[in-house]
Structures are given as structure tokens and as C-alpha cells.
Amino acid sequence: MLKTMLKTKLKTIPNVTLTTTRALLFSALLALSLTATAAPLDDAKRAGQVVEVPTGYIAATPDAPASVNALVTDINARRREAYERIAKKNGITTEQVATESYRKRMGE
């Protein structure tokens, strides 16, 4: 009986593990790709020079200096690369990943 219960439990674990693995992979890839720019981005956001956009990217405000515009370009390129990798691994579109990333950032 214990053997049967264990077999049944083990059969259900891969589905949960796959979903959990995808979520962790998503989070890890984003974290790794953005770690180096987190402090400057936070500073620019606090200064009101950068905003998150529902497309999953960021945008500089019109009064942002050139250095902030360069930061936005760099971060958006890193995000796009991460979104593309995640989308490819999960068989979904880059836009779906980007939108979900925005929702997670906004706490939705």
C-alpha cells in the first residue's frame, strides 16, 4: 500500500515541479539580468525619471538626462533578451512574458 501511495505521489510531483521550475526560472533570469543595474534604476525611478510600462519595459520621462536614457535602453535590451529566453523555453510569446513580468512587478 505504501508503495502504491508513493508511486501516486511521485506521478503528481513532476507537474507541480515543472510549474514551480518555470516560475523560479523566470524570476532567476530576470534577477540575474537586472542585478547590475538595480541601484541606478531605483534611483532614477525615485527621481521620477523612469516609469514601468505595461508592456514589461521601462520608459524615461521627457526631462530625464541622457545618462538615464542610456540606462533605459540598456535595461530594456536586457529585459527583452530575458523575455525571449523565457518565452522560447515555455513555448509562449515574448509579449506574454513581458506582460506577466509587468504584472508581477506591480504586484498584480
N, C-alpha and C positions, 0 to 999 in steps of 0.2 A: 504494500500500500504506500509506504514512504517513497519507494522508487517511482511509482506512478505519479505521486504528488510532485516530486522533484522534476520529473520529465515535463509535466504540465506547466510548472512554474518556469522552467527553462525555456519552453517554447514561447512563452509570452514576453520574456525579457528582451529578445532582440528587437521587437517593435518599439518598446519603450526606450531601449538603449539607442536605437537609431535616431529617434526623435530628439532625445536628450543630447546625443552626439552632435547632431546638426545645430542645435541651439548653442551648444558650447563652442563649436567650430565657428559659427557666425560671430559670437561675442569675442572669441580669441583673435580671429583675423582682424576685426575692426580695432580691437585694443592694440594689437601689435603694429598695425599700420598707422595708428594715430598717436602713439605714445610720445614720440619725439616732438610733436607739435602741440601737445595738450596745453601746456602753460601759456604759450603765446596766444593760442586760440581763446583760452579762457580770459586772458587779459583783454583781447580785442572785443570779446562779447560783453564783458563788464563795462567797457568804454563805449558800448553802443555802436561799434564799428562793423560788427559781423552779426548776422542773424541766421538761424537754421531755417531752411526752406522745406516745405512738404515733399519736395522731390527727393529728399535724402541728402541734399548737398547744402552748402552754406553760400551766403552772398554778402559781399561787402556793401556797406551803406555808401551813398554818394560822397560823403565827406571823409571817407576812410583814406588814409595816406597810401602811397604806393607800396610801402612795405606790407601793409595789411592786404592789399590786393594781391600781392605775390604770395602771401601766406594762404589766402583763399584758393588761389589757383593750384598751389601745391597740395593742399588738403583735399580739394575736390578730385584731383587726379589720383591720390592715394585711395580715397573712398571708392572711386569708380573701379580701380583695379581690384579692390577687395570685394566689391559688389559683384563684379564679373566672375571672380573665382568662386564665390559662394553660389551664384546663380548656376554656373556650369556644373558644380558638384551636386546640386539639388534638382537640376532639370527645370528650373524656373527662369523667368526673365530678370535681367539686371534691374529693371524698373520695379519689379515686385520686391526684390531685396532692398533697394533704396527706400521704397515707401515704408517697408517694415522697419528699417533702421530708423527712419524719422519718427515713426510711432513709438518705438522703444525709447528713443532719446527724450521724447516729450511725455513719457510715462503713460501712454495710452494702452 
